[in-house]
Amino acid sequence: MKKIYSILFILLIINCIISCTDTNDVINPGEKPIVEAYLAPGHPVSMKVFTEIPYAETSEGISEPIDGLNIKITGSNGKVFNLKSMGDGVYVSDNTELIEGAPLKYKMEFEYKGRIVSAETEIPEKPLDFTISTNQIYRTQIDLSSGGFPGGGFGGSDNTPVELSWSNPDNVYHFIAVENTETEPQQIIIPPTGSEFPTFRFRFTNEPLLGTHNNIQPQSLEYFGNYDVILYRINPDYSALYQSSGTTTQNLSTPPSSIINGLGVFTGVNADTVKLNVGKN
């Protein structure tokens, strides 16, 4: 789950960095904290808080972590999470304090620069009828470590897409994450020695989906072994934030946020998981 949070946070920071003006006349540009929290049933709370980067010619474009805040999250069932500051802008609840499932609501609040920053969210229902067309595919390992191309080229792999499907009667947003779960994953393509060959342990769809299906291209998986294929059901606030990635200095807009006196996202998610194994030919 932490890996998924990391990827989502990268998207969040990109959206907030490109905000160019603050439409609130009371709060000066740069004084709103950026909040990032995804509440998932069965998991403790993990939240990040960073400084806003205002649009200015003198801005260095650096978002700094904010530590030492007193952050409280209260559930509609009366349960209270008092988060601990762990440094680097990270706040967590105890490992035994877990978020509960739908339809619970949660409210977050803390004080920053003399103002109360707050937000509310609801845990969505778990995705319905999530299936995968196959749990097993095969790839051929390609060794480029000695330079040049291997004999026989790049053939030998089945590149038939792996189909994913689910039910979506309420026409709500979902997105897919694909995560390699091996502790020491073996690369499918071994890069040339000494090269800066990019590698990624997991991938996810470029944008939230309103449909009922998607697929995984086998050639996009860069490691052998076991994968978790995770379908997340998300709330509209996260989808709106993601879709604002087109914000630029030309349209001078601020990414949407449901956080009062702040920016970012505080939202509930729910998920279902299927398994996929990538074997070696």
SELO-725180 format. One record per residue: x, y, z of N, C-alpha, C, O in turn; residue in three letters. Coordinates in steps of 0.02 Angstrom, whole numbers, padded with zeros to 5 digits, always signed. Layout:
% SELO-725180
XYZXYZXYZXYZALA;...
END
This chain:
% SELO-725180
+00042-00060+00000+00000+00000+00000+00044+00063+00000+00026+00113-00031MET;+00101+00060+00036+00144+00119+00039+00170+00138-00030+00177+00198-00045LYS;+00184+00087-00072+00209+00102-00139+00156+00138-00180+00171+00183-00219LYS;+00095+00116-00170+00042+00149-00207+00034+00221-00184+00025+00266-00225ILE;+00039+00233-00118+00035+00301-00092+00089+00345-00123+00077+00403-00140TYR;+00150+00315-00130+00205+00355-00157+00190+00379-00227+00203+00437-00244SER;+00163+00335-00268+00148+00355-00337+00093+00407-00338+00098+00457-00374ILE;+00042+00397-00299-00012+00446-00297+00013+00514-00273-00009+00566-00298LEU;+00060+00513-00226+00086+00576-00200+00125+00613-00254+00123+00675-00256PHE;+00161+00577-00297+00197+00610-00352+00149+00649-00395+00162+00706-00414ILE;+00092+00618-00411+00041+00652-00451+00015+00714-00415+00006+00767-00445LEU;+00004+00707-00350-00022+00762-00310+00025+00821-00310+00004+00878-00321LEU;+00090+00809-00299+00139+00863-00296+00143+00898-00364+00148+00960-00366ILE;+00141+00859-00419+00144+00890-00485+00086+00938-00494+00095+00994-00519ILE;+00026+00917-00474-00033+00960-00482-00028+01023-00440-00047+01077-00462ASN;-00001+01016-00379+00001+01074-00335+00058+01121-00352+00052+01182-00342CYS;+00114+01094-00377+00170+01137-00396+00151+01183-00453+00173+01241-00456ILE;+00110+01158-00500+00093+01198-00558+00037+01247-00546+00016+01282-00592ILE;+00011+01249-00484-00039+01301-00470-00005+01369-00474+00051+01378-00449SER;-00039+01417-00504-00005+01479-00521-00030+01539-00482+00003+01591-00481CYS;-00088+01534-00451-00113+01591-00414-00160+01566-00360-00186+01511-00366THR;-00171+01604-00310-00215+01586-00255-00276+01631-00259-00271+01692-00253ASP;-00334+01600-00269-00394+01640-00279-00425+01662-00213-00474+01699-00212THR;-00397+01640-00156-00422+01660-00091-00390+01726-00073-00329+01730-00068ASN;-00431+01779-00062-00404+01845-00047-00378+01851+00024-00341+01898+00040ASP;-00396+01804+00067-00376+01808+00137-00309+01775+00149-00267+01803+00184VAL;-00297+01717+00119-00235+01681+00130-00186+01698+00075-00200+01691+00016ILE;-00127+01721+00095-00076+01741+00047-00049+01680+00009-00048+01625+00036ASN;-00028+01691-00053+00002+01636-00091+00061+01605-00053+00103+01640-00025PRO;+00063+01539-00052+00116+01504-00018+00101+01486+00054+00141+01451+00086GLY;+00044+01508+00081+00028+01496+00151-00020+01438+00162-00036+01422+00219GLU;-00042+01407+00108-00086+01348+00116-00043+01284+00117+00000+01276+00073LYS;-00054+01240+00164-00017+01177+00163-00046+01130+00110-00105+01132+00094PRO;-00002+01088+00082-00024+01035+00037-00032+00971+00077+00015+00948+00110ILE;-00091+00944+00075-00107+00884+00113-00116+00825+00066-00144+00832+00011VAL;-00091+00767+00086-00101+00705+00047-00117+00648+00093-00075+00627+00134GLU;-00177+00622+00088-00197+00564+00129-00249+00523+00092-00297+00550+00064ALA;-00239+00458+00091-00286+00411+00061-00305+00361+00114-00263+00321+00136TYR;-00367+00362+00135-00391+00319+00189-00419+00254+00160-00467+00255+00122LEU;-00388+00198+00178-00407+00133+00150-00428+00086+00206-00392+00080+00256ALA;-00484+00052+00200-00507+00006+00252-00455-00047+00267-00423-00075+00223PRO;-00446-00061+00332-00399-00112+00353-00328-00088+00359-00283-00128+00374GLY;-00316-00024+00347-00248+00004+00350-00246+00062+00401-00296+00096+00410HIS;-00188+00072+00434-00181+00132+00475-00179+00195+00432-00173+00191+00371PRO;-00185+00252+00465-00184+00316+00429-00112+00335+00413-00068+00330+00456VAL;-00099+00358+00353-00036+00387+00334-00051+00452+00296-00090+00452+00249SER;-00019+00506+00317-00035+00571+00289+00030+00611+00281+00075+00605+00322MET;+00034+00651+00228+00092+00694+00216+00069+00766+00212+00015+00781+00186LYS;+00110+00811+00238+00095+00883+00236+00158+00920+00213+00211+00912+00243VAL;+00151+00960+00160+00206+00998+00132+00185+01070+00121+00125+01086+00122PHE;+00234+01113+00111+00219+01183+00098+00197+01193+00026+00217+01155-00019THR;+00156+01244+00015+00134+01262-00052+00190+01301-00088+00229+01336-00056GLU;+00193+01294-00153+00239+01334-00193+00199+01385-00232+00164+01367-00279ILE;+00202+01449-00214+00163+01500-00251+00196+01515-00317+00256+01504-00326PRO;+00156+01539-00364+00184+01560-00429+00216+01628-00420+00182+01677-00405TYR;+00281+01631-00430+00318+01695-00425+00384+01687-00462+00412+01632-00466ALA;+00408+01742-00489+00470+01740-00526+00529+01721-00481+00579+01694-00504GLU;+00522+01736-00416+00576+01722-00370+00569+01653-00337+00613+01634-00298THR;+00516+01616-00353+00505+01551-00322+00558+01502-00344+00574+01497-00403SER;+00586+01464-00295+00636+01414-00311+00604+01347-00328+00639+01300-00346GLU;+00538+01342-00323+00504+01281-00342+00517+01222-00297+00521+01165-00320GLY;+00525+01235-00232+00539+01181-00185+00483+01178-00133+00468+01228-00100ILE;+00453+01119-00125+00402+01108-00074+00435+01074-00014+00466+01022-00021SER;+00429+01105+00044+00462+01080+00104+00413+01043+00149+00354+01061+00153GLU;+00436+00989+00183+00392+00954+00230+00375+00997+00290+00415+01038+00312PRO;+00315+00988+00316+00292+01023+00376+00286+00972+00432+00245+00926+00428ILE;+00325+00979+00484+00324+00933+00540+00296+00967+00603+00289+01028+00605ASP;+00281+00926+00653+00261+00952+00718+00189+00975+00724+00172+01009+00773GLY;+00146+00958+00676+00076+00978+00680+00037+00929+00725+00056+00871+00732LEU;-00016+00954+00754-00062+00912+00793-00122+00896+00749-00169+00936+00744ASN;-00121+00838+00718-00173+00819+00670-00220+00768+00701-00198+00717+00728ILE;-00284+00782+00696-00335+00737+00723-00383+00717+00667-00405+00758+00628LYS;-00398+00652+00664-00447+00626+00617-00501+00591+00657-00487+00547+00698ILE;-00563+00610+00645-00619+00582+00683-00667+00546+00636-00688+00574+00585THR;-00685+00485+00654-00732+00446+00614-00804+00459+00635-00817+00481+00692GLY;-00850+00446+00590-00921+00455+00606-00945+00405+00658-01000+00412+00686SER;-00904+00354+00673-00919+00307+00727-00891+00330+00793-00896+00294+00843ASN;-00860+00390+00795-00833+00418+00857-00760+00402+00869-00731+00429+00916GLY;-00730+00359+00828-00660+00341+00838-00615+00399+00818-00625+00431+00766LYS;-00564+00413+00860-00519+00470+00848-00448+00444+00836-00423+00402+00873VAL;-00416+00470+00784-00346+00455+00769-00306+00518+00783-00316+00569+00750PHE;-00260+00516+00831-00214+00571+00842-00147+00551+00810-00111+00508+00835ASN;-00132+00584+00754-00075+00563+00714-00009+00585+00745-00004+00638+00776LEU;+00042+00543+00736+00109+00558+00761+00153+00585+00704+00151+00558+00648LYS;+00191+00637+00718+00237+00665+00669+00300+00622+00667+00334+00614+00717SER;+00315+00595+00607+00372+00550+00599+00432+00583+00565+00483+00552+00555MET;+00425+00648+00548+00477+00682+00511+00465+00678+00436+00429+00635+00412GLY;+00497+00724+00399+00489+00728+00326+00418+00738+00304+00398+00717+00250ASP;+00378+00771+00347+00309+00786+00330+00261+00728+00336+00203+00734+00315GLY;+00283+00672+00364+00242+00612+00369+00209+00607+00437+00241+00618+00489VAL;+00144+00591+00438+00106+00581+00499+00070+00514+00495+00041+00497+00443TYR;+00071+00476+00550+00040+00410+00549+00002+00397+00614+00015+00428+00665VAL;-00046+00351+00609-00080+00326+00669-00044+00263+00692+00000+00238+00657SER;-00062+00238+00751-00033+00175+00774-00053+00118+00726-00106+00122+00694ASP;-00011+00067+00722-00025+00012+00676-00089-00026+00694-00118-00059+00651ASN;-00110-00020+00756-00172-00054+00777-00234-00012+00766-00290-00036+00774THR;-00225+00051+00747-00281+00096+00734-00295+00096+00659-00259+00126+00620GLU;-00348+00061+00639-00361+00049+00568-00424+00084+00545-00473+00092+00582LEU;-00422+00106+00482-00482+00135+00451-00533+00079+00439-00516+00024+00420ILE;-00596+00095+00451-00650+00047+00440-00683+00059+00373-00671+00110+00340GLU;-00725+00012+00352-00753+00013+00285-00812+00059+00275-00832+00096+00321GLY;-00840+00056+00215-00898+00097+00196-00957+00080+00241-00964+00022+00263ALA;-01001+00129+00255-01001+00198+00228-00975+00249+00278-01001+00304+00282PRO;-00923+00231+00317-00898+00277+00368-00872+00341+00336-00846+00341+00280LEU;-00879+00396+00373-00852+00461+00354-00797+00480+00403-00798+00461+00462LYS;-00748+00519+00379-00693+00541+00421-00680+00615+00410-00684+00641+00354TYR;-00666+00649+00466-00650+00720+00464-00579+00731+00490-00561+00704+00542LYS;-00540+00771+00455-00472+00787+00474-00466+00861+00490-00497+00902+00456MET;-00427+00878+00541-00415+00948+00554-00349+00958+00592-00328+00915+00631GLU;-00318+01016+00579-00259+01037+00616-00252+01112+00607-00283+01142+00562PHE;-00211+01143+00649-00200+01215+00644-00134+01228+00609-00083+01196+00623GLU;-00134+01278+00563-00074+01296+00527-00076+01371+00513-00122+01396+00482TYR;-00025+01406+00536-00020+01479+00528-00082+01515+00553-00106+01562+00521LYS;-00108+01492+00610-00165+01525+00641-00233+01509+00612-00283+01539+00632GLY;-00236+01463+00564-00299+01444+00533-00312+01369+00542-00264+01330+00547ARG;-00375+01350+00545-00393+01280+00549-00398+01251+00479-00439+01274+00438ILE;-00358+01202+00465-00360+01166+00402-00401+01103+00413-00389+01065+00460VAL;-00451+01092+00371-00496+01035+00382-00521+01006+00316-00518+01039+00264SER;-00545+00945+00320-00574+00911+00262-00614+00851+00286-00603+00826+00341ALA;-00661+00830+00245-00701+00771+00259-00703+00725+00199-00697+00747+00142GLU;-00710+00661+00212-00716+00612+00158-00757+00553+00181-00769+00543+00241THR;-00777+00513+00133-00816+00452+00147-00780+00393+00115-00754+00398+00060GLU;-00780+00336+00150-00750+00276+00122-00799+00246+00071-00855+00230+00088ILE;-00778+00239+00008-00823+00211-00043-00831+00135-00034-00793+00103+00002PRO;-00880+00108-00068-00890+00036-00068-00833+00001-00104-00799+00031-00146GLU;-00822-00062-00088-00770-00102-00122-00790-00113-00194-00849-00121-00209LYS;-00741-00114-00241-00758-00129-00311-00794-00195-00318-00785-00241-00278PRO;-00836-00200-00370-00879-00258-00380-00854-00303-00437-00835-00278-00491LEU;-00854-00368-00425-00844-00419-00478-00780-00409-00517-00780-00413-00579ASP;-00725-00396-00483-00661-00384-00516-00632-00451-00539-00622-00496-00498PHE;-00618-00458-00604-00590-00520-00631-00532-00506-00678-00525-00450-00704THR;-00491-00557-00688-00434-00553-00734-00438-00612-00782-00457-00667-00762ILE;-00420-00601-00845-00429-00653-00896-00381-00712-00887-00397-00768-00908SER;-00324-00700-00857-00276-00754-00843-00233-00734-00785-00220-00674-00774THR;-00210-00783-00747-00165-00770-00691-00093-00786-00708-00049-00780-00665ASN;-00080-00807-00770-00013-00828-00789+00004-00806-00860-00034-00820-00907GLN;+00061-00772-00868+00088-00756-00933+00162-00772-00933+00192-00783-00880ILE;+00193-00772-00992+00264-00789-00997+00300-00736-01039+00273-00712-01089TYR;+00361-00721-01018+00404-00675-01056+00472-00708-01066+00492-00751-01028ARG;+00506-00687-01118+00574-00710-01131+00624-00659-01105+00619-00599-01122THR;+00671-00681-01065+00721-00634-01038+00769-00612-01094+00790-00653-01135GLN;+00785-00548-01094+00830-00519-01143+00890-00490-01107+00882-00445-01064ILE;+00950-00514-01123+01011-00494-01088+01051-00447-01133+01080-00467-01183ASP;+01053-00383-01113+01091-00332-01150+01154-00312-01112+01186-00262-01129LEU;+01172-00350-01060+01226-00329-01016+01293-00323-01051+01336-00284-01031SER;+01304-00364-01104+01368-00362-01139+01367-00314-01198+01416-00309-01235SER;+01311-00279-01208+01305-00231-01263+01277-00264-01325+01282-00325-01334GLY;+01247-00224-01368+01217-00251-01429+01151-00286-01415+01125-00282-01360GLY;+01125-00321-01466+01062-00356-01460+01074-00431-01456+01120-00457-01488PHE;+01032-00466-01419+01041-00539-01413+01021-00574-01478+00980-00549-01516PRO;+01052-00632-01490+01033-00671-01548+00961-00692-01545+00935-00708-01491GLY;+00927-00691-01603+00857-00711-01604+00810-00654-01593+00749-00663-01598GLY;+00836-00594-01579+00793-00535-01573+00751-00537-01510+00771-00565-01459GLY;+00691-00507-01515+00649-00497-01457+00587-00542-01459+00538-00528-01424PHE;+00587-00594-01499+00529-00637-01504+00523-00684-01445+00563-00681-01398GLY;+00472-00728-01448+00465-00780-01397+00418-00763-01341+00407-00806-01298GLY;+00390-00704-01339+00344-00685-01286+00274-00677-01314+00265-00656-01371SER;+00225-00695-01272+00156-00685-01291+00136-00615-01268+00133-00601-01208ASP;+00121-00571-01316+00103-00502-01299+00028-00490-01301+00005-00433-01308ASN;-00011-00544-01294-00083-00536-01290-00102-00499-01226-00081-00519-01172THR;-00140-00445-01231-00158-00406-01171-00195-00449-01120-00235-00492-01138PRO;-00182-00436-01057-00219-00468-01002-00280-00425-00988-00273-00366-00970VAL;-00339-00453-00995-00400-00414-00989-00423-00411-00916-00422-00461-00879GLU;-00445-00351-00895-00472-00340-00829-00543-00314-00836-00557-00273-00880LEU;-00588-00337-00793-00657-00312-00797-00687-00309-00727-00665-00344-00681SER;-00738-00268-00720-00773-00259-00657-00842-00230-00671-00856-00206-00725TRP;-00886-00234-00621-00952-00203-00627-00950-00132-00601-00912-00116-00555SER;-00990-00089-00632-00990-00018-00613-01060+00011-00621-01070+00057-00660ASN;-01109-00016-00584-01178+00007-00593-01189+00080-00575-01235+00112-00602PRO;-01148+00107-00531-01156+00177-00510-01114+00225-00552-01115+00285-00539ASP;-01078+00199-00602-01037+00241-00646-00989+00285-00606-00987+00346-00616ASN;-00950+00254-00563-00902+00290-00521-00831+00278-00547-00819+00235-00590VAL;-00783+00318-00522-00715+00315-00546-00675+00258-00513-00683+00243-00454TYR;-00633+00227-00554-00586+00176-00531-00518+00189-00563-00513+00226-00612HIS;-00465+00160-00534-00402+00156-00571-00366+00092-00552-00379+00063-00499PHE;-00321+00071-00596-00285+00008-00589-00213+00021-00568-00181+00066-00595ILE;-00188-00018-00520-00117-00019-00502-00091-00090-00510-00125-00138-00491ALA;-00032-00096-00538+00000-00162-00547+00066-00161-00510+00111-00122-00527VAL;+00073-00203-00459+00131-00200-00415+00166-00267-00410+00135-00318-00394GLU;+00231-00268-00425+00270-00328-00416+00283-00339-00341+00305-00293-00307ASN;+00268-00399-00316+00272-00412-00244+00334-00453-00224+00340-00472-00166THR;+00379-00466-00271+00439-00503-00255+00487-00461-00214+00493-00400-00225GLU;+00522-00492-00166+00571-00455-00126+00634-00440-00166+00665-00388-00156THR;+00652-00485-00212+00709-00474-00256+00689-00491-00328+00707-00544-00353GLU;+00651-00447-00359+00625-00462-00426+00681-00467-00478+00731-00430-00475PRO;+00672-00511-00526+00721-00521-00580+00698-00484-00642+00641-00492-00664GLN;+00742-00444-00670+00724-00404-00729+00712-00447-00790+00748-00496-00803GLN;+00661-00428-00829+00649-00462-00892+00700-00439-00945+00725-00481-00983ILE;+00715-00375-00946+00767-00349-00990+00826-00327-00946+00820-00281-00907ILE;+00882-00362-00954+00942-00345-00916+00979-00290-00954+01000-00301-01011ILE;+00987-00231-00925+01015-00174-00962+01090-00180-00973+01123-00220-00940PRO;+01117-00142-01021+01189-00142-01031+01226-00122-00968+01202-00079-00930PRO;+01282-00152-00956+01322-00138-00897+01341-00064-00895+01366-00036-00944THR;+01330-00032-00837+01348+00037-00828+01298+00087-00855+01309+00147-00850GLY;+01244+00064-00884+01195+00110-00913+01145+00132-00860+01135+00099-00809SER;+01113+00189-00873+01060+00213-00830+00993+00193-00861+00956+00234-00886GLU;+00980+00130-00858+00920+00101-00890+00861+00109-00842+00864+00084-00785PHE;+00807+00143-00862+00752+00154-00815+00714+00090-00800+00699+00051-00845PRO;+00699+00079-00736+00660+00022-00716+00607+00044-00666+00617+00091-00628THR;+00551+00009-00666+00496+00025-00622+00467-00040-00594+00460-00089-00630PHE;+00451-00040-00530+00425-00101-00500+00350-00106-00509+00323-00162-00504ARG;+00316-00053-00523+00244-00057-00535+00223+00000-00579+00257+00051-00586PHE;+00164-00008-00610+00136+00042-00654+00063+00051-00638+00034+00009-00603ARG;+00032+00104-00662-00039+00113-00652-00066+00153-00711-00028+00183-00750PHE;-00132+00153-00718-00162+00187-00775-00150+00262-00770-00142+00289-00715THR;-00150+00295-00827-00135+00366-00829-00189+00410-00800-00176+00467-00780ASN;-00250+00385-00797-00304+00426-00772-00359+00382-00743-00365+00324-00763GLU;-00400+00408-00697-00457+00370-00672-00505+00352-00728-00512+00388-00777PRO;-00539+00296-00719-00584+00270-00770-00656+00270-00746-00670+00258-00687LEU;-00702+00283-00792-00773+00277-00777-00803+00213-00807-00863+00200-00798LEU;-00763+00174-00842-00789+00115-00876-00789+00053-00832-00791+00056-00771GLY;-00788-00005-00866-00792-00069-00832-00737-00118-00853-00740-00177-00837THR;-00687-00094-00889-00634-00139-00909-00570-00100-00927-00572-00040-00941HIS;-00515-00136-00926-00450-00109-00945-00407-00169-00962-00430-00226-00958ASN;-00345-00158-00980-00300-00214-00993-00229-00198-00973-00211-00139-00965ASN;-00190-00250-00966-00118-00243-00951-00080-00268-01012-00091-00325-01035ILE;-00036-00227-01039+00007-00248-01094+00067-00286-01064+00105-00257-01025GLN;+00077-00350-01081+00132-00388-01051+00199-00355-01058+00241-00360-01013PRO;+00212-00321-01114+00277-00289-01124+00288-00230-01077+00344-00204-01073GLN;+00236-00208-01042+00245-00153-00994+00269-00178-00926+00289-00138-00884SER;+00268-00244-00916+00292-00273-00853+00366-00287-00859+00388-00321-00906LEU;+00405-00261-00813+00478-00263-00821+00513-00313-00776+00575-00316-00775GLU;+00474-00352-00737+00503-00402-00692+00465-00467-00698+00405-00468-00712TYR;+00500-00522-00686+00468-00586-00678+00438-00591-00607+00453-00550-00564PHE;+00396-00641-00597+00370-00654-00531+00298-00635-00521+00260-00627-00569GLY;+00279-00628-00458+00210-00616-00439+00193-00542-00437+00233-00500-00416ASN;+00132-00528-00458+00106-00459-00458+00038-00458-00424-00002-00505-00430TYR;+00025-00404-00388-00042-00387-00366-00071-00338-00417-00041-00286-00432ASP;-00129-00355-00444-00165-00309-00488-00223-00281-00448-00269-00318-00430VAL;-00220-00217-00433-00265-00187-00384-00313-00139-00419-00291-00094-00456ILE;-00376-00148-00408-00427-00103-00433-00450-00059-00376-00478-00083-00326LEU;-00439+00006-00382-00459+00055-00331-00524+00090-00352-00530+00114-00409TYR;-00571+00092-00307-00630+00135-00316-00615+00200-00280-00597+00200-00221ARG;-00622+00256-00314-00603+00321-00286-00661+00369-00286-00711+00360-00321ILE;-00654+00420-00245-00705+00472-00239-00694+00525-00294-00639+00530-00321ASN;-00746+00564-00310-00740+00615-00363-00687+00667-00350-00660+00695-00397PRO;-00671+00682-00286-00623+00735-00273-00553+00717-00298-00517+00760-00324ASP;-00534+00653-00291-00469+00633-00318-00468+00635-00394-00419+00657-00424TYR;-00523+00613-00424-00526+00615-00497-00520+00686-00523-00486+00699-00573SER;-00554+00734-00489-00551+00804-00510-00480+00831-00504-00457+00869-00548ALA;-00445+00812-00451-00377+00835-00442-00332+00807-00497-00290+00843-00525LEU;-00341+00743-00512-00300+00712-00564-00311+00745-00632-00264+00759-00669TYR;-00374+00757-00648-00390+00785-00713-00367+00857-00720-00365+00883-00776GLN;-00349+00889-00665-00324+00958-00668-00251+00960-00687-00221+01014-00687SER;-00221+00903-00705-00150+00902-00723-00135+00945-00784-00077+00959-00799SER;-00188+00967-00819-00178+01012-00876-00170+01084-00855-00161+01127-00897GLY;-00172+01098-00789-00162+01166-00764-00093+01192-00784-00043+01157-00776THR;-00090+01252-00811-00027+01281-00833-00024+01355-00813-00073+01383-00788THR;+00033+01386-00825+00040+01457-00811-00002+01499-00859-00013+01558-00847THR;-00025+01467-00914-00066+01505-00961-00138+01514-00937-00168+01566-00948GLN;-00166+01462-00903-00235+01469-00882-00242+01493-00810-00297+01506-00786ASN;-00185+01499-00775-00185+01529-00708-00240+01501-00663-00275+01539-00630LEU;-00246+01436-00661-00296+01405-00618-00262+01366-00562-00205+01346-00568SER;-00299+01355-00507-00275+01318-00450-00307+01249-00451-00368+01243-00460THR;-00268+01195-00440-00298+01129-00438-00355+01126-00387-00349+01154-00333PRO;-00410+01092-00405-00467+01089-00359-00449+01051-00296-00408+01004-00297PRO;-00478+01070-00241-00465+01036-00177-00525+01045-00132-00556+01098-00130SER;-00541+00993-00095-00596+00996-00046-00570+01015+00023-00608+01013+00071SER;-00507+01032+00028-00477+01048+00092-00486+01122+00107-00465+01164+00068ILE;-00516+01136+00164-00527+01206+00185-00462+01234+00211-00430+01204+00254ILE;-00441+01292+00185-00379+01326+00204-00317+01285+00185-00263+01294+00214ASN;-00324+01241+00137-00267+01201+00115-00277+01178+00043-00327+01193+00011GLY;-00228+01141+00018-00229+01111-00049-00215+01037-00043-00197+01011+00010LEU;-00224+01002-00099-00209+00931-00100-00270+00888-00098-00323+00905-00125GLY;-00264+00830-00065-00318+00782-00064-00320+00745+00002-00269+00723+00028VAL;-00380+00738+00028-00395+00696+00087-00456+00655+00067-00512+00680+00066PHE;-00445+00592+00050-00499+00554+00019-00497+00481+00039-00444+00453+00055THR;-00555+00450+00038-00561+00379+00050-00554+00340-00014-00576+00362-00067GLY;-00525+00280-00009-00520+00234-00065-00539+00165-00041-00538+00151+00019VAL;-00557+00121-00088-00569+00051-00071-00544+00010-00130-00541+00034-00186ASN;-00527-00053-00117-00492-00090-00169-00508-00164-00167-00530-00192-00116ALA;-00497-00196-00224-00498-00269-00230-00437-00289-00271-00413-00250-00312ASP;-00412-00350-00259-00348-00371-00288-00355-00439-00321-00386-00485-00294THR;-00325-00446-00380-00317-00511-00413-00242-00522-00424-00203-00475-00420VAL;-00223-00584-00438-00153-00602-00443-00133-00615-00516-00173-00638-00556LYS;-00070-00600-00530-00041-00614-00596+00031-00636-00586+00068-00606-00547LEU;+00051-00689-00622+00120-00712-00619+00151-00707-00689+00121-00727-00738ASN;+00212-00680-00691+00250-00676-00754+00306-00727-00750+00354-00719-00712VAL;+00299-00781-00789+00348-00834-00789+00399-00824-00845+00391-00783-00889GLY;+00453-00864-00841+00507-00858-00890+00502-00914-00941+00496-00973-00923LYS;+00505-00895-01005+00505-00946-01058+00570-00986-01057+00579-01031-01098ASN;
END
